[in-house]
Amino acid sequence: MSALSLPLTLLSPSRLTSLLRLPSLARLPGATPVSHPPGALLRAAALELSVLVAHLALYPTGLADERPVDEAGPAGPSHGVSPRLPLSPPPPVVLLHGFADNRSVFVLLRRALLRDADGTARRRTVVSLNYSPLTCDIRAAAELLGRHVEEVRRRTGADRVDVVGHSLGGLIARYHVQRLGGDAAVRTLVTLGTPHSGTRVARPADVHPIVRQMRPGSPVIEELGRPAPGCRTRFVAVRSDLDQIMVPTSAARLDHPDLRVENVLVTGIGHLALPVHPTVTSLVREALSAPAGQGAGDRAYEVPGGAESAAGTVA
């Protein structure tokens, strides 16, 4: 067994599903959360530990930046397969990791986005951006993201891109969209466990300047609360009810009067599982397949097979 086969086995959808049966997703504002059944917290903790161990093994593979590839066109390269040609090529997807992480966290999400739900290869450009763990300013990281987005647009010929950000990555992407004019180039922004209103976790971590920027009431959080009239980007904010990094967990909910937002709660998993859990990868794929003009929905659904689901839980 190779060095990478173990973490990939730990992170495979079948392994994740066995550790924690698919949780429910609900998008119905005003519903009442339900309590967790016995064992749910233990299973969630086991899943977080499994993801952590696997990710630590994969982490070195994501230290180097991706090598740019010249695309054949907006649909991207075929990579030696015979993909299904879409009627309209989907926008490129830019993946942005969280604090002290790298692009390796998206190994499963990337794979899912390169295939349709039935497993058929799809001609879609998916790229990742690594920013330094020494980055001390969300604003500077947002400027870096903007340059990366423009480079992706130049290489692919695409008018706009989609962005998926995990944790801090979502906050960086939101700053780019709201404060730096990135809404002209970003069609949809999906955030996974992002502290939109600031998190109070791990006060000793305030020694790092970028952690202080993620605190409630910080200048960056206050900037993001300012008016953003005419923002053209659609937001999908995914949060988890067992996210121990978001304190409180509602910090990952995005509420802004000028933004078109769909808030989604995933029940039964934690912060580390968000970028790799099969339910969330399906949710991201669905969000990026939605029409550009789709707004916040009021529908609710439950993932089939979720024995511990909580239909009607509010996002």
C-alpha positions in Angstrom: 0.0 0.0 0.0 1.4 3.4 -1.1 1.8 6.4 1.2 -1.3 8.0 -0.4 -3.5 4.9 -0.5 -4.1 4.8 3.2 -5.4 8.4 3.5 -7.5 8.1 0.3 -9.0 4.9 1.8 -9.8 6.7 5.0 -11.4 9.6 3.1 -13.3 7.5 0.6 -17.1 8.2 0.5 -17.8 4.6 1.5 -15.6 5.0 4.6 -17.0 8.3 5.5 -20.6 7.0 5.1 -19.8 4.0 7.4 -18.3 6.3 10.0 -21.2 8.7 10.0 -24.4 8.0 8.0 -25.4 10.8 5.7 -26.7 13.7 7.7 -29.7 15.7 6.8 -29.7 19.0 4.9 -32.4 21.6 5.5 -33.0 25.0 4.0 -36.2 26.0 5.7 -35.9 29.2 7.8 -37.7 29.2 11.1 -37.7 25.5 11.9 -36.5 24.2 15.2 -33.3 22.2 15.6 -33.6 18.7 17.1 -31.3 17.2 19.7 -28.6 14.7 18.7 -29.4 11.0 19.2 -27.1 9.0 21.5 -23.8 8.2 19.8 -24.1 11.1 17.2 -21.4 13.1 18.9 -19.1 10.1 19.2 -19.5 9.3 15.6 -18.9 12.9 14.6 -15.7 12.9 16.7 -14.5 9.7 15.2 -15.1 11.1 11.7 -13.2 14.3 12.6 -10.3 12.2 13.9 -10.3 10.0 10.8 -10.3 13.1 8.5 -7.5 14.7 10.6 -5.2 11.6 10.4 -5.8 11.2 6.7 -5.3 14.9 6.0 -2.0 15.0 7.9 -0.8 12.2 5.6 -1.9 14.1 2.5 -0.7 17.5 3.7 2.8 17.3 2.2 1.3 16.6 -1.2 -0.4 20.0 -1.2 2.6 22.2 -0.2 3.7 23.0 -3.7 1.5 25.3 -5.8 -0.4 23.8 -8.7 1.4 24.1 -12.0 -0.7 26.2 -14.4 -2.0 24.3 -17.5 -2.9 26.0 -20.7 -6.6 25.2 -21.3 -7.9 24.2 -24.7 -10.9 26.4 -24.1 -13.5 27.4 -21.5 -14.4 23.8 -21.0 -10.8 22.8 -20.0 -8.7 19.9 -21.0 -9.9 16.3 -21.2 -6.9 14.8 -19.2 -7.0 11.6 -21.3 -10.6 10.8 -20.8 -13.7 11.2 -23.0 -15.9 13.5 -20.9 -19.4 14.4 -21.6 -19.6 17.6 -23.5 -22.0 20.1 -21.7 -24.3 22.2 -23.7 -22.8 25.2 -22.0 -19.4 24.7 -20.4 -19.5 25.3 -16.6 -17.5 28.1 -15.1 -14.0 27.2 -13.8 -13.9 26.5 -10.0 -11.3 28.0 -7.7 -10.8 26.2 -4.4 -9.4 28.1 -1.4 -8.3 26.4 1.8 -8.5 27.5 5.4 -6.0 28.7 8.0 -2.6 26.9 8.1 -3.9 24.4 5.5 -3.2 23.8 1.8 -4.9 22.5 -1.4 -4.6 18.9 -0.3 -7.8 19.4 1.8 -9.8 19.4 -1.4 -8.7 16.1 -2.8 -12.2 14.5 -2.7 -14.1 17.7 -3.5 -11.9 18.2 -6.6 -12.5 14.7 -7.7 -16.3 15.1 -7.3 -16.4 18.4 -9.2 -14.6 16.7 -12.2 -17.5 14.2 -12.5 -21.2 14.3 -12.8 -23.4 12.7 -10.2 -23.5 9.4 -12.2 -19.7 9.3 -12.3 -19.3 10.5 -15.9 -16.2 12.6 -16.5 -17.0 16.3 -16.9 -15.0 18.9 -18.8 -14.6 21.4 -16.0 -11.6 23.4 -14.9 -10.9 23.0 -11.2 -7.9 24.8 -9.7 -6.6 25.5 -6.2 -4.9 28.5 -4.7 -2.3 28.1 -1.9 -1.7 31.1 0.2 1.1 31.2 2.8 0.4 30.2 6.4 2.4 33.3 7.2 -0.2 35.5 5.6 -1.1 38.1 8.1 -3.9 40.0 6.4 -7.2 38.9 4.9 -7.2 41.9 2.6 -3.8 41.0 1.1 -4.9 37.4 0.7 -8.1 38.6 -1.1 -5.9 40.7 -3.5 -3.9 37.5 -4.2 -7.1 35.6 -4.9 -8.2 38.4 -7.3 -5.0 38.0 -9.3 -5.4 34.2 -9.4 -9.0 34.5 -10.6 -8.0 36.8 -13.4 -5.3 34.4 -14.4 -7.8 31.5 -14.5 -10.2 33.6 -16.6 -7.3 34.5 -19.0 -6.3 30.8 -19.4 -9.8 29.4 -19.8 -11.5 32.3 -21.6 -14.3 32.2 -19.1 -16.2 35.3 -18.2 -16.7 34.3 -14.6 -15.6 31.7 -12.1 -17.1 29.9 -9.1 -15.2 29.8 -5.8 -15.4 27.3 -2.9 -13.7 28.4 0.3 -13.3 26.4 3.5 -13.1 28.2 6.8 -10.8 31.3 6.5 -10.7 30.7 2.7 -14.4 31.6 2.5 -13.8 34.8 4.4 -11.0 35.8 2.1 -13.2 35.0 -1.0 -16.0 37.0 0.5 -13.8 40.0 1.1 -12.6 39.8 -2.5 -16.2 39.7 -3.8 -17.7 42.4 -1.5 -14.8 44.9 -1.0 -12.5 44.5 -4.0 -15.1 44.3 -6.8 -14.7 40.6 -7.3 -18.4 40.2 -7.8 -17.8 41.1 -11.5 -15.7 37.9 -11.9 -17.2 35.5 -9.3 -20.6 33.9 -10.2 -21.1 31.8 -7.1 -19.2 31.6 -3.8 -19.7 28.6 -1.6 -18.3 28.9 1.9 -17.8 25.8 4.2 -17.6 26.5 7.9 -16.6 30.2 7.4 -16.7 32.6 10.4 -18.9 35.2 8.6 -19.7 37.0 11.9 -16.4 36.0 13.6 -15.5 33.1 15.9 -14.5 33.1 19.5 -12.6 29.8 19.5 -9.0 29.5 20.9 -8.3 32.9 22.3 -4.5 32.1 22.7 -4.4 32.0 18.8 -4.9 35.7 18.8 -1.1 36.0 18.6 -1.6 35.5 14.8 -2.9 38.7 13.2 -5.1 36.9 10.8 -6.8 35.1 13.6 -7.6 38.4 15.2 -9.2 39.5 12.0 -11.6 36.5 12.3 -12.9 37.7 15.7 -16.4 39.2 16.2 -16.2 43.0 15.8 -12.8 43.0 14.1 -12.2 45.7 11.5 -12.5 43.1 8.7 -15.8 41.7 10.0 -17.1 45.2 10.4 -16.1 46.0 6.8 -18.0 43.0 5.5 -21.1 44.2 7.4 -21.1 47.4 5.4 -23.6 48.0 2.5 -22.8 46.1 -0.7 -25.5 47.3 -3.1 -25.6 45.6 -6.5 -23.4 42.7 -5.5 -23.7 40.3 -8.4 -22.3 37.1 -6.7 -24.6 34.4 -5.4 -23.6 33.0 -1.9 -24.2 29.6 -0.5 -23.0 29.4 3.2 -22.7 25.9 4.5 -22.4 25.4 8.3 -22.4 22.4 10.6 -24.1 22.0 13.9 -21.1 20.2 15.4 -18.4 22.6 14.2 -16.1 23.2 17.1 -14.1 25.9 15.3 -17.1 28.1 14.8 -18.1 29.5 18.3 -21.0 29.9 18.2 -21.8 27.6 15.3 -24.1 30.3 13.9 -21.0 32.3 13.1 -20.8 30.4 9.8 -24.2 31.7 8.8 -24.2 34.6 6.4 -26.7 37.3 6.9 -26.5 40.5 4.9 -29.3 42.6 3.5 -27.6 43.3 0.2 -26.4 39.8 -0.6 -28.2 36.9 -2.3 -27.5 34.1 0.2 -28.6 30.5 0.7 -27.8 29.3 4.2 -27.5 25.5 4.6 -27.0 23.6 7.8 -25.5 20.1 7.7 -26.2 18.1 10.8 -24.0 15.6 12.5 -20.5 16.5 11.2 -17.7 18.8 12.3 -15.4 21.4 10.8 -12.8 19.2 9.3 -15.3 16.9 7.6 -17.0 19.7 5.6 -14.7 19.7 2.6 -14.6 15.9 2.3 -18.0 14.5 3.5 -20.0 13.0 0.5 -23.1 14.9 1.5 -21.3 18.2 1.4 -19.5 17.4 -1.9 -22.9 16.6 -3.4 -24.2 19.9 -2.1 -21.4 21.9 -3.5 -21.8 20.2 -6.9 -25.5 21.0 -6.8 -24.9 24.7 -5.8 -22.4 25.2 -8.7 -24.8 23.6 -11.2 -27.7 26.0 -10.2 -28.6 28.8 -12.6 -26.7 32.0 -12.0 -29.8 33.9 -11.1 -31.1 31.4 -8.5 -31.6 33.1 -5.1 -32.1 31.8 -1.6 -34.5 29.0 -1.5 -37.2 28.1 1.1 -37.2 24.4 0.3 -36.1 21.7 2.6 -34.9 18.2 1.8 -33.5 15.2 3.6 -30.7 13.1 2.2 -31.9 9.5 1.6 -30.5 7.0 4.0 -29.9 9.5 6.8 -31.2 7.5 9.7 -30.2 10.2 12.1 -31.6 13.0 9.9 -33.3 16.0 11.3 -35.7 17.3 8.7 -36.7 20.8 9.2 -33.5 21.9 10.9 -32.9 25.6 10.2 -29.8 26.7 8.4 
